[in-house]
């Protein structure tokens, strides 16, 4: 166990509350010491001691100028330490990868967008991501405590293998987590980085859902269904009572392979008409009889096409066709999962904006529960949600045990 300086006087009970307290502050549910006291159901003294311990670890800032009305006792503001540690968040896309440093509280730095290397094999890709990530870490004066990578394919738990990385044609059960860890370990990460650096890898849709639930449009939902389409394909995730539902091996909610048109477009999985190929950027462009423009990101092209539906009849017809397919898929998922909120990300967010009445009507019309208890469908609200989710994954060990930050 890490040595605790004798100047800290946190009671044993308070020490066990460090993790829950940090998560409350991290998610904005305890912006003051009074709110922390109420959320933890402890005395003011215990809440103060817990906040003080987190501040001593360099994770939390306690404003020494109390705020509040003249009635009752004013409270101290709580928040992530402005110069506190960061984690490295990375996301692999079908046509590139992105990286950012992220502090507590969902504070994401300016992302760096880079193209794919010529060699897209698993070792070459993870090495390229690690090299760019190391440069980002070295250039920052804050301490880096961990790193996580969001992948556009299923990731098996707990070993971190990719059983079906169809986007890049990787071999089955590619050891993605091990390769990412090894690639970062081989880099010069600078003197302020924790060694060994904890690393993790997970499915990007799962991580988007986690970030949206903690910091975005999913806040407050008990059963949150997230469906999103990035640069290619469709992903989904379910958050139940604040926890990701990933199934027995981390492979649950592969919603992209739900069939919405048995005679539809061929999918890399071997089937036809999967949500994966009927509602992604390529599908929208095909519905408008457009070929992808070389050198321009697919997601950007699809975004522009969806936005033009307001004045372009061809774009309108393409959006309506894809929206109807998406509505069928969401209705089927709602019948099975009975969520209390659906959040749409990526291109699907654009489709909701382009068809704000048609899409919910499709879901309601094809969903047993939708007809009697309409499920709210909201647009994802976080920019770079995949990176934000990767940051959540990298922060996970410290939210569970904040004392690891001093190790």
VEXMIVO-236939 format. One record per residue (C-alpha): residue in one letter; x, y, z. Coordinates in steps of 0.1 Angstrom, whole numbers, padded with zeros to 4 digits, always signed. Example, Ala and Ser with C-alpha at 12.3 -4.5 7.8 and 13.67 -1.06 7.14 Angstrom:
BEGIN
a+0123-0045+0078
s+0137-0011+0071
This chain:
BEGIN
x+0000+0000+0000
x+0014+0035-0008
x+0028+0054+0021
x+0005+0080+0035
x+0021+0111+0050
x+0013+0116+0087
x-0001+0151+0079
x-0032+0135+0064
x-0058+0126+0090
x-0085+0110+0069
x-0106+0085+0089
x-0107+0050+0077
x-0143+0055+0066
x-0134+0086+0047
x-0106+0068+0030
x-0130+0042+0017
x-0151+0070+0003
x-0123+0085-0018
x-0133+0067-0050
x-0171+0075-0048
x-0162+0111-0039
x-0139+0116-0068
x-0165+0101-0092
x-0191+0125-0079
x-0167+0155-0084
x-0156+0141-0118
x-0191+0139-0131
x-0202+0173-0117
x-0227+0158-0092
x-0208+0173-0062
x-0197+0209-0072
x-0196+0219-0035
x-0186+0204-0002
x-0223+0205+0009
x-0233+0186-0022
x-0206+0160-0015
x-0218+0157+0021
x-0254+0150+0010
x-0244+0126-0019
x-0221+0105+0004
x-0246+0108+0033
x-0218+0116+0058
x-0210+0144+0082
x-0195+0177+0071
x-0163+0168+0088
x-0160+0135+0069
x-0168+0152+0036
x-0142+0179+0043
x-0116+0153+0052
x-0123+0133+0020
x-0121+0165-0001
x-0088+0174+0016
x-0073+0140+0009
x-0082+0142-0028
x-0067+0177-0029
x-0035+0164-0013
x-0033+0138-0040
x-0034+0166-0066
x-0067+0155-0081
x-0092+0180-0067
x-0093+0217-0061
x-0110+0230-0029
x-0119+0267-0033
x-0111+0283+0000
x-0136+0311-0005
x-0170+0296+0005
x-0200+0302-0016
x-0237+0303-0007
x-0265+0325+0006
x-0265+0343+0040
x-0288+0315+0052
x-0270+0285+0066
x-0233+0278+0064
x-0216+0286+0031
x-0199+0258+0012
x-0166+0253-0005
x-0165+0248-0043
x-0150+0215-0055
x-0136+0206-0089
x-0108+0189-0107
x-0074+0205-0100
x-0066+0229-0128
x-0030+0217-0131
x-0038+0181-0121
x-0027+0150-0139
x-0040+0139-0173
x-0044+0107-0193
x-0038+0100-0230
x-0069+0092-0250
x-0067+0077-0285
x-0093+0066-0310
x-0088+0046-0342
x-0111+0054-0371
x-0115+0037-0405
x-0096+0065-0422
x-0073+0078-0395
x-0067+0082-0358
x-0070+0109-0332
x-0054+0117-0298
x-0059+0141-0269
x-0049+0146-0233
x-0077+0146-0208
x-0080+0158-0173
x-0107+0149-0147
x-0142+0163-0152
x-0144+0154-0189
x-0119+0181-0197
x-0106+0171-0232
x-0077+0189-0247
x-0075+0199-0284
x-0075+0167-0304
x-0048+0158-0329
x-0061+0141-0361
x-0036+0120-0381
x-0039+0098-0412
x-0034+0061-0412
x+0000+0047-0418
x+0006+0028-0451
x+0007-0004-0431
x-0026-0009-0412
x-0016-0042-0396
x-0022-0042-0358
x+0015-0038-0348
x+0021-0010-0372
x-0011+0009-0363
x-0006+0006-0325
x+0031+0017-0330
x+0020+0048-0350
x-0006+0057-0323
x+0019+0052-0295
x+0045+0074-0312
x+0021+0103-0318
x+0007+0099-0283
x+0042+0100-0267
x+0049+0132-0285
x+0017+0147-0271
x+0026+0136-0236
x+0062+0149-0237
x+0050+0183-0249
x+0027+0187-0218
x+0039+0198-0184
x+0013+0178-0165
x+0018+0143-0152
x+0003+0115-0174
x-0013+0087-0154
x-0026+0063-0181
x-0036+0058-0216
x-0066+0041-0234
x-0075+0034-0270
x-0110+0032-0285
x-0112+0007-0314
x-0139+0005-0341
x-0145-0032-0335
x-0154-0056-0307
x-0129-0061-0278
x-0131-0092-0257
x-0129-0089-0219
x-0108-0093-0199
x-0079-0101-0222
x-0083-0072-0246
x-0083-0092-0278
x-0101-0081-0310
x-0120-0112-0323
x-0133-0096-0354
x-0115-0064-0365
x-0133-0063-0399
x-0124-0027-0407
x-0087-0035-0411
x-0088-0072-0417
x-0068-0080-0387
x-0064-0117-0377
x-0090-0131-0353
x-0082-0125-0317
x-0056-0099-0323
x-0040-0091-0289
x-0049-0054-0292
x-0045-0045-0256
x-0011-0062-0253
x+0001-0045-0286
x-0010-0011-0274
x+0008-0015-0240
x+0040-0028-0256
x+0040+0001-0282
x+0037+0027-0255
x+0062+0010-0233
x+0088+0013-0261
x+0083+0051-0263
x+0100+0080-0245
x+0071+0094-0225
x+0091+0120-0206
x+0100+0123-0170
x+0065+0132-0157
x+0047+0100-0169
x+0039+0073-0145
x+0059+0041-0150
x+0048+0016-0158
x+0019+0034-0176
x-0015+0017-0171
x-0031+0011-0205
x-0065-0002-0217
x-0083-0009-0250
x-0121-0011-0255
x-0148-0008-0282
x-0154+0028-0293
x-0192+0027-0291
x-0190+0014-0255
x-0168+0043-0246
x-0189+0069-0263
x-0219+0056-0243
x-0199+0059-0211
x-0188+0094-0218
x-0223+0106-0228
x-0238+0090-0197
x-0213+0108-0174
x-0209+0141-0192
x-0234+0144-0220
x-0269+0138-0233
x-0272+0105-0213
x-0268+0121-0179
x-0295+0109-0155
x-0307+0080-0177
x-0310+0046-0159
x-0311+0025-0191
x-0292+0044-0218
x-0290+0030-0253
x-0264+0046-0275
x-0263+0040-0313
x-0237+0057-0334
x-0221+0057-0369
x-0186+0071-0373
x-0165+0070-0404
x-0177+0035-0413
x-0201+0010-0398
x-0225+0012-0368
x-0219+0006-0331
x-0241+0005-0300
x-0238+0003-0263
x-0261+0000-0232
x-0254+0017-0199
x-0275+0003-0170
x-0274+0022-0137
x-0242+0039-0146
x-0224+0007-0157
x-0217-0006-0192
x-0235-0038-0201
x-0209-0057-0220
x-0221-0092-0217
x-0201-0123-0206
x-0170-0115-0226
x-0173-0078-0235
x-0190-0085-0268
x-0226-0075-0261
x-0246-0049-0281
x-0230-0054-0315
x-0261-0036-0329
x-0244-0030-0362
x-0252-0066-0372
x-0289-0063-0367
x-0306-0071-0400
x-0329-0043-0413
x-0331-0053-0450
x-0325-0090-0458
x-0320-0080-0495
x-0298-0051-0487
x-0262-0042-0491
x-0235-0069-0483
x-0218-0065-0449
x-0182-0075-0441
x-0197-0100-0416
x-0211-0121-0444
x-0247-0111-0441
x-0268-0086-0460
x-0287-0056-0449
x-0271-0051-0415
x-0276-0018-0398
x-0238-0016-0401
x-0240-0010-0439
x-0275+0004-0443
x-0271+0035-0420
x-0235+0045-0421
x-0219+0073-0442
x-0212+0050-0472
x-0249+0040-0472
x-0261+0076-0472
x-0238+0085-0501
x-0250+0055-0520
x-0286+0064-0514
x-0280+0097-0530
x-0261+0080-0559
x-0229+0096-0549
x-0194+0080-0548
x-0171+0089-0520
x-0148+0118-0528
x-0111+0108-0525
x-0091+0127-0499
x-0122+0139-0479
x-0133+0121-0448
x-0164+0100-0453
x-0181+0113-0422
x-0176+0149-0433
x-0191+0141-0467
x-0221+0124-0451
x-0226+0153-0427
x-0228+0178-0456
x-0252+0155-0475
x-0275+0152-0445
x-0274+0190-0439
x-0284+0196-0475
x-0316+0176-0472
x-0334+0208-0462
x-0331+0222-0498
x-0320+0193-0520
x-0347+0167-0530
x-0321+0141-0538
x-0305+0145-0504
x-0339+0145-0488
x-0348+0112-0504
x-0315+0097-0494
x-0319+0108-0458
x-0354+0095-0456
x-0344+0061-0469
x-0316+0057-0444
x-0337+0071-0416
x-0363+0045-0422
x-0337+0017-0420
x-0323+0033-0388
x-0358+0036-0373
x-0365-0001-0379
x-0332-0010-0361
x-0339+0013-0332
x-0374+0000-0328
x-0362-0036-0326
x-0336-0026-0300
x-0362-0007-0280
x-0384-0038-0280
x-0357-0059-0266
x-0339-0035-0242
x-0367-0011-0231
x-0343+0018-0226
x-0355+0051-0210
x-0334+0071-0233
x-0318+0067-0268
x-0288+0088-0277
x-0276+0090-0313
x-0240+0099-0322
x-0219+0105-0353
x-0239+0104-0386
x-0270+0093-0367
x-0270+0126-0348
x-0271+0143-0382
x-0299+0121-0394
x-0320+0130-0364
x-0314+0167-0371
x-0324+0162-0407
x-0355+0142-0399
x-0365+0152-0363
x-0401+0140-0368
x-0397+0111-0392
x-0371+0092-0372
x-0390+0091-0339
x-0422+0083-0358
x-0405+0053-0373
x-0393+0041-0340
x-0427+0046-0324
x-0445+0029-0353
x-0424-0002-0351
x-0418-0005-0314
x-0443-0022-0291
x-0432-0001-0261
x-0428+0030-0283
x-0465+0031-0290
x-0475+0031-0254
x-0445+0049-0238
x-0424+0068-0263
x-0387+0067-0256
x-0369+0100-0259
x-0344+0101-0287
x-0316+0127-0283
x-0286+0138-0301
x-0252+0130-0285
x-0239+0163-0271
x-0201+0157-0266
x-0176+0167-0292
x-0151+0139-0299
x-0171+0115-0277
x-0149+0085-0286
x-0119+0103-0272
x-0138+0114-0242
x-0148+0078-0236
x-0112+0066-0240
x-0103+0092-0213
x-0130+0077-0190
x-0115+0043-0195
x-0080+0056-0187
x-0093+0073-0156
x-0112+0042-0144
x-0085+0028-0120
x-0081+0062-0103
x-0119+0067-0099
x-0120+0034-0081
x-0089+0040-0060
x-0076+0076-0061
x-0046+0068-0040
x-0030+0051-0071
x-0023+0087-0083
x+0005+0090-0058
x+0021+0056-0065
